[in-house]
Amino acid sequence: MLVECANYSQGIWTVIVRTDRTTRWLGRLEGCDSGTCSFARVAKLDPTRLEPVSLTSVGTTAIVSYINPPFGLVTVDYITHRTLKRAIRVSPPLSSTGWWVAMPVLALDSGFLMTISDLRSDSRKLIVLDQGFATTRLRDIVSPLAFAFSDPSTHQLVAVIAGEPATIVTYGWRWRAAAVHAVN
């Protein structure tokens, strides 16, 4: 068994493991406080999509996002094992040449932020998703930044701006008329 990615949130380890060439499972580690962890399978991931993924956990929900086009999310509830698949469409459509990549999804207080970056330039697409993972806003920016962490309780995002040296900045946000506005 190979661990592809892991995420620790609110006392729960969520992991994606590959058990053979085409089989990947999303699950959680249980019993780690006693010194011995066991892997509890929650959902089998699509065997036709074996490209890299990122993993985010929010409460009892795991969010698996596909890094390469076509971009998409799979959300899995740990309690009900309910799975939701959602394609993320951007306009204009991006080529599937491998130059565009999706960063991990970050939690906001009333939704989520997904950043899609062009590896050839500083072009970014910021996509705000609602609680059901539908796109509510798409904004194109030109900046060499990557959002790395979020704290929904304080309305803070942490970003890394490429350069020599790299710079770490924090952004706050507030909601106004169904839109997110960054506040430095």
LINSULTA-V475217 format. One line per field, one symbol per residue. phi: phi as a letter, one per 20 degrees, with the letter a starting at -180 (. if undefined). burial: b if it has 9 or more other ideal C-beta (glycine too) atoms within 8 Angstrom, else e. Layout:
phi = ???
burial = ???
//
This chain:
phi = .deebbbdblmcedcdcdebgcdcdeacecmffencecedfdbeegfeddfgcdccccledddddffdfffaccdceffemfdcdcfddccfgefefneeceegfdfdfcrbccdddefebefcdededefemefdbcceccaedcfdbccgfdlcddcddfrdefddcdcdcbeblmcdcfcf
burial = eeebbbbeeeebbbbbbbeeeebbbbbbbeebeeeeeebeebbebebeeeeebbbbbeeebbbbbbbbeebbbbbbbbeebeebebebebeeeeeeeeebbbbebbbbeebbbbbbbbeeeebbbbbbbbeebebebbeeeeeebbbeebeeeebbbbbbbeeeeeeebebbbeeeeeebeeee
//
